[in-house]
Amino acid sequence: MDPYDIIEHPYVTEKTLMLIEKNNALQFVVKMDANKKMIKEAVERIFEVKVEKVTTRITKKGKIATVKLAPEYKAEDIGMRIGIF
């Protein structure tokens, strides 16, 4: 499956900006039928990083995935590349 089919777009709020700084994590809106393994592989392929952990939650806006990156990668760098900052 194409990784761009799994990840729809970044999810940006004040809380997600704090997650980037404190937890080295990003949030994305993902397809409802995507599981954690699919999300991890998609993020690793799109951004060429290693993912440490994926957590998901379902909201009115859809399924939100919080992706914690491995310590050697910076979430701020990815945020800059995708236009969060």
Biopython code that builds the backbone (N, CA, C, O; Angstrom):
import numpy as np
from Bio.PDB.StructureBuilder import StructureBuilder

atoms = [
    (1, "MET", "N", (0.840, -1.188, 0.000)),
    (1, "MET", "CA", (0.000, 0.000, 0.000)),
    (1, "MET", "C", (0.885, 1.251, 0.000)),
    (1, "MET", "O", (1.929, 1.287, 0.651)),
    (2, "ASP", "N", (0.458, 2.250, -0.725)),
    (2, "ASP", "CA", (1.195, 3.505, -0.810)),
    (2, "ASP", "C", (1.141, 4.239, 0.533)),
    (2, "ASP", "O", (0.052, 4.425, 1.076)),
    (3, "PRO", "N", (2.293, 4.664, 1.086)),
    (3, "PRO", "CA", (2.276, 5.345, 2.386)),
    (3, "PRO", "C", (1.475, 6.645, 2.365)),
    (3, "PRO", "O", (0.959, 7.072, 3.398)),
    (4, "TYR", "N", (1.371, 7.272, 1.206)),
    (4, "TYR", "CA", (0.602, 8.516, 1.110)),
    (4, "TYR", "C", (-0.907, 8.254, 1.176)),
    (4, "TYR", "O", (-1.686, 9.185, 1.383)),
    (5, "ASP", "N", (-1.323, 7.002, 1.002)),
    (5, "ASP", "CA", (-2.731, 6.645, 1.173)),
    (5, "ASP", "C", (-3.081, 6.470, 2.652)),
    (5, "ASP", "O", (-4.238, 6.629, 3.043)),
    (6, "ILE", "N", (-2.086, 6.146, 3.464)),
    (6, "ILE", "CA", (-2.319, 5.904, 4.889)),
    (6, "ILE", "C", (-2.364, 7.219, 5.665)),
    (6, "ILE", "O", (-3.274, 7.445, 6.462)),
    (7, "ILE", "N", (-1.376, 8.087, 5.427)),
    (7, "ILE", "CA", (-1.297, 9.365, 6.139)),
    (7, "ILE", "C", (-1.993, 10.432, 5.310)),
    (7, "ILE", "O", (-1.602, 10.705, 4.176)),
    (8, "GLU", "N", (-3.028, 11.031, 5.884)),
    (8, "GLU", "CA", (-3.785, 12.042, 5.150)),
    (8, "GLU", "C", (-3.132, 13.418, 5.234)),
    (8, "GLU", "O", (-2.884, 14.049, 4.207)),
    (9, "HIS", "N", (-2.850, 13.892, 6.459)),
    (9, "HIS", "CA", (-2.202, 15.194, 6.628)),
    (9, "HIS", "C", (-1.747, 15.357, 8.076)),
    (9, "HIS", "O", (-2.211, 14.631, 8.955)),
    (10, "PRO", "N", (-0.836, 16.312, 8.333)),
    (10, "PRO", "CA", (-0.409, 16.562, 9.719)),
    (10, "PRO", "C", (-1.557, 17.144, 10.530)),
    (10, "PRO", "O", (-2.403, 17.861, 9.995)),
    (11, "TYR", "N", (-1.583, 16.840, 11.801)),
    (11, "TYR", "CA", (-2.582, 17.381, 12.717)),
    (11, "TYR", "C", (-1.849, 18.392, 13.590)),
    (11, "TYR", "O", (-0.955, 18.021, 14.351)),
    (12, "VAL", "N", (-2.224, 19.679, 13.486)),
    (12, "VAL", "CA", (-1.473, 20.735, 14.160)),
    (12, "VAL", "C", (-2.380, 21.522, 15.107)),
    (12, "VAL", "O", (-3.374, 22.114, 14.687)),
    (13, "THR", "N", (-2.021, 21.516, 16.380)),
    (13, "THR", "CA", (-2.666, 22.340, 17.402)),
    (13, "THR", "C", (-1.546, 22.840, 18.325)),
    (13, "THR", "O", (-0.381, 22.488, 18.139)),
    (14, "GLU", "N", (-1.901, 23.653, 19.308)),
    (14, "GLU", "CA", (-0.891, 24.090, 20.279)),
    (14, "GLU", "C", (-0.312, 22.893, 21.027)),
    (14, "GLU", "O", (0.882, 22.856, 21.325)),
    (15, "LYS", "N", (-1.155, 21.925, 21.323)),
    (15, "LYS", "CA", (-0.691, 20.735, 22.040)),
    (15, "LYS", "C", (0.296, 19.937, 21.187)),
    (15, "LYS", "O", (1.284, 19.420, 21.708)),
    (16, "THR", "N", (0.040, 19.833, 19.896)),
    (16, "THR", "CA", (0.967, 19.084, 19.044)),
    (16, "THR", "C", (2.306, 19.792, 18.934)),
    (16, "THR", "O", (3.340, 19.135, 18.812)),
    (17, "LEU", "N", (2.308, 21.118, 18.975)),
    (17, "LEU", "CA", (3.573, 21.849, 18.941)),
    (17, "LEU", "C", (4.368, 21.576, 20.218)),
    (17, "LEU", "O", (5.596, 21.496, 20.173)),
    (18, "MET", "N", (3.686, 21.433, 21.352)),
    (18, "MET", "CA", (4.378, 21.070, 22.596)),
    (18, "MET", "C", (4.915, 19.642, 22.527)),
    (18, "MET", "O", (5.994, 19.356, 23.046)),
    (19, "LEU", "N", (4.160, 18.746, 21.887)),
    (19, "LEU", "CA", (4.626, 17.364, 21.719)),
    (19, "LEU", "C", (5.915, 17.307, 20.906)),
    (19, "LEU", "O", (6.808, 16.511, 21.196)),
    (20, "ILE", "N", (6.002, 18.156, 19.891)),
    (20, "ILE", "CA", (7.196, 18.184, 19.052)),
    (20, "ILE", "C", (8.408, 18.544, 19.905)),
    (20, "ILE", "O", (9.456, 17.905, 19.805)),
    (21, "GLU", "N", (8.264, 19.563, 20.739)),
    (21, "GLU", "CA", (9.385, 20.032, 21.548)),
    (21, "GLU", "C", (9.730, 19.079, 22.695)),
    (21, "GLU", "O", (10.903, 18.779, 22.917)),
    (22, "LYS", "N", (8.717, 18.602, 23.423)),
    (22, "LYS", "CA", (8.974, 17.827, 24.633)),
    (22, "LYS", "C", (9.163, 16.333, 24.384)),
    (22, "LYS", "O", (10.013, 15.705, 25.016)),
    (23, "ASN", "N", (8.384, 15.758, 23.474)),
    (23, "ASN", "CA", (8.388, 14.300, 23.304)),
    (23, "ASN", "C", (8.997, 13.826, 21.997)),
    (23, "ASN", "O", (9.050, 12.622, 21.746)),
    (24, "ASN", "N", (9.460, 14.746, 21.158)),
    (24, "ASN", "CA", (10.009, 14.379, 19.856)),
    (24, "ASN", "C", (8.976, 13.570, 19.059)),
    (24, "ASN", "O", (9.296, 12.541, 18.462)),
    (25, "ALA", "N", (7.723, 14.063, 19.065)),
    (25, "ALA", "CA", (6.623, 13.341, 18.424)),
    (25, "ALA", "C", (5.829, 14.262, 17.502)),
    (25, "ALA", "O", (5.755, 15.472, 17.718)),
    (26, "LEU", "N", (5.240, 13.665, 16.473)),
    (26, "LEU", "CA", (4.383, 14.374, 15.524)),
    (26, "LEU", "C", (3.013, 13.718, 15.528)),
    (26, "LEU", "O", (2.878, 12.552, 15.898)),
    (27, "GLN", "N", (1.986, 14.476, 15.111)),
    (27, "GLN", "CA", (0.653, 13.893, 14.994)),
    (27, "GLN", "C", (0.150, 14.030, 13.561)),
    (27, "GLN", "O", (0.369, 15.043, 12.897)),
    (28, "PHE", "N", (-0.528, 12.986, 13.107)),
    (28, "PHE", "CA", (-1.087, 12.955, 11.764)),
    (28, "PHE", "C", (-2.518, 12.445, 11.810)),
    (28, "PHE", "O", (-2.870, 11.627, 12.660)),
    (29, "VAL", "N", (-3.344, 12.935, 10.883)),
    (29, "VAL", "CA", (-4.650, 12.334, 10.650)),
    (29, "VAL", "C", (-4.402, 11.202, 9.664)),
    (29, "VAL", "O", (-3.792, 11.409, 8.614)),
    (30, "VAL", "N", (-4.873, 10.014, 9.999)),
    (30, "VAL", "CA", (-4.623, 8.826, 9.174)),
    (30, "VAL", "C", (-5.947, 8.170, 8.781)),
    (30, "VAL", "O", (-7.000, 8.500, 9.327)),
    (31, "LYS", "N", (-5.883, 7.255, 7.847)),
    (31, "LYS", "CA", (-7.074, 6.500, 7.434)),
    (31, "LYS", "C", (-7.624, 5.705, 8.620)),
    (31, "LYS", "O", (-6.865, 5.203, 9.449)),
    (32, "MET", "N", (-8.931, 5.599, 8.685)),
    (32, "MET", "CA", (-9.576, 4.896, 9.804)),
    (32, "MET", "C", (-9.174, 3.419, 9.873)),
    (32, "MET", "O", (-9.118, 2.848, 10.962)),
    (33, "ASP", "N", (-8.895, 2.798, 8.729)),
    (33, "ASP", "CA", (-8.574, 1.370, 8.744)),
    (33, "ASP", "C", (-7.072, 1.095, 8.864)),
    (33, "ASP", "O", (-6.651, -0.059, 8.782)),
    (34, "ALA", "N", (-6.261, 2.136, 9.057)),
    (34, "ALA", "CA", (-4.813, 1.954, 9.197)),
    (34, "ALA", "C", (-4.489, 1.485, 10.614)),
    (34, "ALA", "O", (-5.009, 2.024, 11.591)),
    (35, "ASN", "N", (-3.619, 0.471, 10.712)),
    (35, "ASN", "CA", (-3.198, 0.026, 12.040)),
    (35, "ASN", "C", (-1.836, 0.650, 12.377)),
    (35, "ASN", "O", (-1.233, 1.322, 11.541)),
    (36, "LYS", "N", (-1.362, 0.424, 13.598)),
    (36, "LYS", "CA", (-0.132, 1.072, 14.060)),
    (36, "LYS", "C", (1.078, 0.665, 13.218)),
    (36, "LYS", "O", (1.946, 1.489, 12.926)),
    (37, "LYS", "N", (1.126, -0.593, 12.837)),
    (37, "LYS", "CA", (2.256, -1.077, 12.023)),
    (37, "LYS", "C", (2.276, -0.370, 10.666)),
    (37, "LYS", "O", (3.336, 0.041, 10.195)),
    (38, "MET", "N", (1.121, -0.230, 10.047)),
    (38, "MET", "CA", (1.029, 0.456, 8.747)),
    (38, "MET", "C", (1.446, 1.919, 8.877)),
    (38, "MET", "O", (2.149, 2.447, 8.015)),
    (39, "ILE", "N", (1.010, 2.574, 9.961)),
    (39, "ILE", "CA", (1.345, 3.981, 10.185)),
    (39, "ILE", "C", (2.849, 4.131, 10.390)),
    (39, "ILE", "O", (3.468, 5.034, 9.827)),
    (40, "LYS", "N", (3.435, 3.252, 11.192)),
    (40, "LYS", "CA", (4.878, 3.294, 11.451)),
    (40, "LYS", "C", (5.654, 3.162, 10.148)),
    (40, "LYS", "O", (6.553, 3.958, 9.877)),
    (41, "GLU", "N", (5.314, 2.169, 9.346)),
    (41, "GLU", "CA", (6.016, 1.946, 8.075)),
    (41, "GLU", "C", (5.839, 3.131, 7.130)),
    (41, "GLU", "O", (6.784, 3.520, 6.444)),
    (42, "ALA", "N", (4.642, 3.708, 7.089)),
    (42, "ALA", "CA", (4.378, 4.841, 6.197)),
    (42, "ALA", "C", (5.227, 6.049, 6.590)),
    (42, "ALA", "O", (5.825, 6.688, 5.724)),
    (43, "VAL", "N", (5.288, 6.368, 7.875)),
    (43, "VAL", "CA", (6.077, 7.518, 8.337)),
    (43, "VAL", "C", (7.557, 7.272, 8.069)),
    (43, "VAL", "O", (8.265, 8.178, 7.631)),
    (44, "GLU", "N", (8.029, 6.054, 8.327)),
    (44, "GLU", "CA", (9.436, 5.743, 8.087)),
    (44, "GLU", "C", (9.795, 5.876, 6.610)),
    (44, "GLU", "O", (10.877, 6.359, 6.276)),
    (45, "ARG", "N", (8.903, 5.455, 5.733)),
    (45, "ARG", "CA", (9.181, 5.544, 4.290)),
    (45, "ARG", "C", (9.082, 6.968, 3.770)),
    (45, "ARG", "O", (9.917, 7.383, 2.967)),
    (46, "ILE", "N", (8.080, 7.729, 4.208)),
    (46, "ILE", "CA", (7.890, 9.087, 3.700)),
    (46, "ILE", "C", (9.005, 10.021, 4.166)),
    (46, "ILE", "O", (9.561, 10.778, 3.371)),
    (47, "PHE", "N", (9.331, 9.963, 5.469)),
    (47, "PHE", "CA", (10.261, 10.937, 6.048)),
    (47, "PHE", "C", (11.668, 10.400, 6.264)),
    (47, "PHE", "O", (12.548, 11.145, 6.696)),
    (48, "GLU", "N", (11.902, 9.108, 5.969)),
    (48, "GLU", "CA", (13.213, 8.478, 6.119)),
    (48, "GLU", "C", (13.752, 8.637, 7.542)),
    (48, "GLU", "O", (14.878, 9.092, 7.745)),
    (49, "VAL", "N", (12.933, 8.256, 8.517)),
    (49, "VAL", "CA", (13.290, 8.299, 9.934)),
    (49, "VAL", "C", (12.964, 6.945, 10.566)),
    (49, "VAL", "O", (12.333, 6.096, 9.937)),
    (50, "LYS", "N", (13.399, 6.751, 11.813)),
    (50, "LYS", "CA", (13.026, 5.567, 12.573)),
    (50, "LYS", "C", (11.956, 5.976, 13.583)),
    (50, "LYS", "O", (12.109, 6.976, 14.286)),
    (51, "VAL", "N", (10.887, 5.210, 13.652)),
    (51, "VAL", "CA", (9.790, 5.487, 14.584)),
    (51, "VAL", "C", (9.944, 4.585, 15.792)),
    (51, "VAL", "O", (10.132, 3.375, 15.666)),
    (52, "GLU", "N", (9.862, 5.198, 16.971)),
    (52, "GLU", "CA", (9.993, 4.455, 18.214)),
    (52, "GLU", "C", (8.651, 3.879, 18.663)),
    (52, "GLU", "O", (8.577, 2.736, 19.116)),
    (53, "LYS", "N", (7.578, 4.693, 18.531)),
    (53, "LYS", "CA", (6.278, 4.277, 19.061)),
    (53, "LYS", "C", (5.155, 4.994, 18.318)),
    (53, "LYS", "O", (5.311, 6.142, 17.901)),
    (54, "VAL", "N", (4.031, 4.315, 18.155)),
    (54, "VAL", "CA", (2.841, 4.909, 17.545)),
    (54, "VAL", "C", (1.662, 4.674, 18.480)),
    (54, "VAL", "O", (1.421, 3.550, 18.920)),
    (55, "THR", "N", (0.926, 5.748, 18.780)),
    (55, "THR", "CA", (-0.329, 5.612, 19.518)),
    (55, "THR", "C", (-1.420, 6.246, 18.667)),
    (55, "THR", "O", (-1.160, 7.186, 17.915)),
    (56, "THR", "N", (-2.632, 5.735, 18.784)),
    (56, "THR", "CA", (-3.732, 6.262, 17.978)),
    (56, "THR", "C", (-4.927, 6.565, 18.865)),
    (56, "THR", "O", (-5.086, 5.998, 19.946)),
    (57, "ARG", "N", (-5.755, 7.463, 18.384)),
    (57, "ARG", "CA", (-7.030, 7.764, 19.047)),
    (57, "ARG", "C", (-8.019, 8.192, 17.971)),
    (57, "ARG", "O", (-7.634, 8.708, 16.922)),
    (58, "ILE", "N", (-9.281, 7.973, 18.247)),
    (58, "ILE", "CA", (-10.321, 8.332, 17.282)),
    (58, "ILE", "C", (-11.086, 9.530, 17.829)),
    (58, "ILE", "O", (-11.562, 9.517, 18.964)),
    (59, "THR", "N", (-11.195, 10.570, 16.998)),
    (59, "THR", "CA", (-11.892, 11.799, 17.383)),
    (59, "THR", "C", (-12.931, 12.132, 16.323)),
    (59, "THR", "O", (-13.109, 11.389, 15.357)),
    (60, "LYS", "N", (-13.614, 13.255, 16.513)),
    (60, "LYS", "CA", (-14.575, 13.715, 15.504)),
    (60, "LYS", "C", (-13.887, 14.034, 14.184)),
    (60, "LYS", "O", (-14.502, 13.929, 13.123)),
    (61, "LYS", "N", (-12.616, 14.425, 14.240)),
    (61, "LYS", "CA", (-11.865, 14.765, 13.042)),
    (61, "LYS", "C", (-11.319, 13.537, 12.322)),
    (61, "LYS", "O", (-10.795, 13.656, 11.214)),
    (62, "GLY", "N", (-11.434, 12.369, 12.929)),
    (62, "GLY", "CA", (-10.926, 11.136, 12.331)),
    (62, "GLY", "C", (-9.953, 10.453, 13.266)),
    (62, "GLY", "O", (-9.945, 10.711, 14.469)),
    (63, "LYS", "N", (-9.143, 9.591, 12.714)),
    (63, "LYS", "CA", (-8.166, 8.853, 13.499)),
    (63, "LYS", "C", (-6.865, 9.661, 13.549)),
    (63, "LYS", "O", (-6.300, 10.016, 12.514)),
    (64, "ILE", "N", (-6.405, 9.940, 14.759)),
    (64, "ILE", "CA", (-5.193, 10.727, 14.970)),
    (64, "ILE", "C", (-4.095, 9.793, 15.466)),
    (64, "ILE", "O", (-4.284, 9.062, 16.439)),
    (65, "ALA", "N", (-2.950, 9.821, 14.793)),
    (65, "ALA", "CA", (-1.808, 9.010, 15.206)),
    (65, "ALA", "C", (-0.722, 9.913, 15.765)),
    (65, "ALA", "O", (-0.336, 10.897, 15.134)),
    (66, "THR", "N", (-0.232, 9.577, 16.946)),
    (66, "THR", "CA", (0.918, 10.263, 17.532)),
    (66, "THR", "C", (2.127, 9.374, 17.282)),
    (66, "THR", "O", (2.159, 8.219, 17.708)),
    (67, "VAL", "N", (3.117, 9.919, 16.590)),
    (67, "VAL", "CA", (4.283, 9.147, 16.170)),
    (67, "VAL", "C", (5.511, 9.693, 16.889)),
    (67, "VAL", "O", (5.939, 10.820, 16.640)),
    (68, "LYS", "N", (6.077, 8.877, 17.789)),
    (68, "LYS", "CA", (7.289, 9.276, 18.524)),
    (68, "LYS", "C", (8.501, 8.786, 17.735)),
    (68, "LYS", "O", (8.615, 7.603, 17.414)),
    (69, "LEU", "N", (9.395, 9.713, 17.432)),
    (69, "LEU", "CA", (10.582, 9.373, 16.653)),
    (69, "LEU", "C", (11.708, 8.872, 17.543)),
    (69, "LEU", "O", (11.755, 9.179, 18.734)),
    (70, "ALA", "N", (12.617, 8.097, 16.954)),
    (70, "ALA", "CA", (13.805, 7.637, 17.665)),
    (70, "ALA", "C", (14.657, 8.851, 18.037)),
    (70, "ALA", "O", (14.606, 9.870, 17.347)),
    (71, "PRO", "N", (15.440, 8.761, 19.119)),
    (71, "PRO", "CA", (16.191, 9.926, 19.614)),
    (71, "PRO", "C", (17.145, 10.555, 18.597)),
    (71, "PRO", "O", (17.413, 11.754, 18.668)),
    (72, "GLU", "N", (17.657, 9.771, 17.662)),
    (72, "GLU", "CA", (18.611, 10.341, 16.697)),
    (72, "GLU", "C", (17.949, 11.215, 15.629)),
    (72, "GLU", "O", (18.643, 11.856, 14.839)),
    (73, "TYR", "N", (16.627, 11.244, 15.598)),
    (73, "TYR", "CA", (15.891, 12.090, 14.650)),
    (73, "TYR", "C", (15.146, 13.178, 15.404)),
    (73, "TYR", "O", (14.719, 12.964, 16.539)),
    (74, "LYS", "N", (14.987, 14.330, 14.796)),
    (74, "LYS", "CA", (14.324, 15.462, 15.445)),
    (74, "LYS", "C", (12.966, 15.722, 14.789)),
    (74, "LYS", "O", (12.880, 15.905, 13.574)),
    (75, "ALA", "N", (11.915, 15.736, 15.597)),
    (75, "ALA", "CA", (10.567, 16.019, 15.096)),
    (75, "ALA", "C", (10.496, 17.441, 14.539)),
    (75, "ALA", "O", (9.736, 17.706, 13.607)),
    (76, "GLU", "N", (11.288, 18.358, 15.106)),
    (76, "GLU", "CA", (11.300, 19.738, 14.606)),
    (76, "GLU", "C", (11.758, 19.799, 13.150)),
    (76, "GLU", "O", (11.227, 20.576, 12.357)),
    (77, "ASP", "N", (12.758, 18.965, 12.801)),
    (77, "ASP", "CA", (13.243, 18.941, 11.418)),
    (77, "ASP", "C", (12.145, 18.480, 10.456)),
    (77, "ASP", "O", (11.977, 19.052, 9.379)),
    (78, "ILE", "N", (11.404, 17.450, 10.846)),
    (78, "ILE", "CA", (10.300, 16.952, 10.015)),
    (78, "ILE", "C", (9.207, 18.021, 9.938)),
    (78, "ILE", "O", (8.636, 18.254, 8.873)),
    (79, "GLY", "N", (8.919, 18.669, 11.069)),
    (79, "GLY", "CA", (7.926, 19.742, 11.095)),
    (79, "GLY", "C", (8.274, 20.862, 10.138)),
    (79, "GLY", "O", (7.396, 21.410, 9.473)),
    (80, "MET", "N", (9.550, 21.205, 10.062)),
    (80, "MET", "CA", (9.992, 22.247, 9.125)),
    (80, "MET", "C", (9.769, 21.792, 7.683)),
    (80, "MET", "O", (9.329, 22.573, 6.839)),
    (81, "ARG", "N", (10.076, 20.530, 7.410)),
    (81, "ARG", "CA", (9.944, 20.005, 6.039)),
    (81, "ARG", "C", (8.492, 19.980, 5.572)),
    (81, "ARG", "O", (8.215, 20.211, 4.395)),
    (82, "ILE", "N", (7.557, 19.698, 6.496)),
    (82, "ILE", "CA", (6.156, 19.616, 6.076)),
    (82, "ILE", "C", (5.386, 20.899, 6.310)),
    (82, "ILE", "O", (4.182, 20.952, 6.058)),
    (83, "GLY", "N", (6.070, 21.951, 6.797)),
    (83, "GLY", "CA", (5.447, 23.264, 6.885)),
    (83, "GLY", "C", (4.640, 23.552, 8.129)),
    (83, "GLY", "O", (3.748, 24.400, 8.096)),
    (84, "ILE", "N", (4.930, 22.864, 9.238)),
    (84, "ILE", "CA", (4.218, 23.135, 10.491)),
    (84, "ILE", "C", (4.673, 24.471, 11.074)),
    (84, "ILE", "O", (3.867, 25.225, 11.620)),
    (85, "PHE", "N", (5.968, 24.756, 10.954)),
    (85, "PHE", "CA", (6.524, 26.001, 11.516)),
    (85, "PHE", "C", (6.571, 27.091, 10.470)),
    (85, "PHE", "O", (7.008, 28.205, 10.759)),
]
sb = StructureBuilder()
sb.init_structure("model")
sb.init_model(0)
sb.init_chain("A")
sb.init_seg("    ")
for serial, (resi, resn, name, xyz) in enumerate(atoms, 1):
    if name == "N":
        sb.init_residue(resn, " ", resi, " ")
    sb.init_atom(name, np.array(xyz, "f"), 0.0, 1.0, " ", f" {name:<3s}", serial, name[0])
structure = sb.get_structure()
